[in-house]
Amino acid sequence: MSQEKIIELQERVFLLERKIKPLEWDAGRNQINEFKLKELGRLKEENTSLHKELAELRQKC
């Protein structure tokens, strides 16, 4: 069960990071609108929580 959960979380992190990178690039060049800036913040928060959960699962194994 734990290994399956770890794999699932890794996939979600990977997909999130693929969404975050272009938004960060746009934000770094001030080419981002307000909606996308809020979306970037939300995605970063979700990414952080997934990394924490993944670390906890890895410690248990």
C-alpha positions as CSV (number, residue, x, y, z in Angstrom):
1,M,0.0,0.0,0.0
2,S,2.7,2.5,0.9
3,Q,4.7,1.9,-2.3
4,E,1.6,2.5,-4.4
5,K,0.8,5.7,-2.5
6,I,4.4,6.9,-2.9
7,I,4.3,6.3,-6.7
8,E,0.9,8.1,-6.9
9,L,2.3,11.1,-5.0
10,Q,5.5,11.2,-7.2
11,E,3.3,11.3,-10.3
12,R,1.2,14.1,-8.9
13,V,4.3,16.1,-7.9
14,F,5.7,15.6,-11.4
15,L,2.5,16.9,-13.0
16,L,2.3,19.8,-10.7
17,E,5.9,20.8,-11.4
18,R,5.2,20.7,-15.1
19,K,2.4,23.2,-14.5
20,I,4.4,25.4,-12.2
21,K,7.5,25.9,-14.3
22,P,5.9,27.9,-17.2
23,L,4.0,30.0,-14.7
24,E,7.2,30.8,-12.8
25,W,8.8,31.7,-16.1
26,D,6.0,34.1,-16.9
27,A,6.0,35.6,-13.4
28,G,9.8,36.1,-13.6
29,R,9.3,38.3,-16.7
30,N,6.2,40.1,-15.4
31,Q,4.1,38.5,-18.2
32,I,1.5,36.9,-16.0
33,N,-2.0,37.9,-15.2
34,E,-3.6,38.1,-11.8
35,F,-5.5,34.8,-12.2
36,K,-2.5,32.8,-13.2
37,L,-0.5,34.4,-10.4
38,K,-3.0,33.1,-7.9
39,E,-3.0,29.7,-9.6
40,L,0.8,29.7,-9.3
41,G,0.5,30.3,-5.5
42,R,-2.1,27.6,-5.1
43,L,0.0,25.1,-7.1
44,K,3.1,25.9,-5.0
45,E,1.2,25.3,-1.8
46,E,-0.2,22.0,-3.1
47,N,3.3,21.0,-4.2
48,T,4.8,21.7,-0.8
49,S,2.1,19.7,1.0
50,L,2.6,16.7,-1.4
51,H,6.4,16.9,-0.8
52,K,5.8,16.7,3.0
53,E,3.4,13.8,2.7
54,L,5.8,12.0,0.4
55,A,8.7,12.5,2.9
56,E,6.5,11.1,5.7
57,L,5.6,8.0,3.7
58,R,9.3,7.4,2.8
59,Q,10.3,7.6,6.5
60,K,7.7,5.0,7.4
61,C,9.0,2.5,4.8
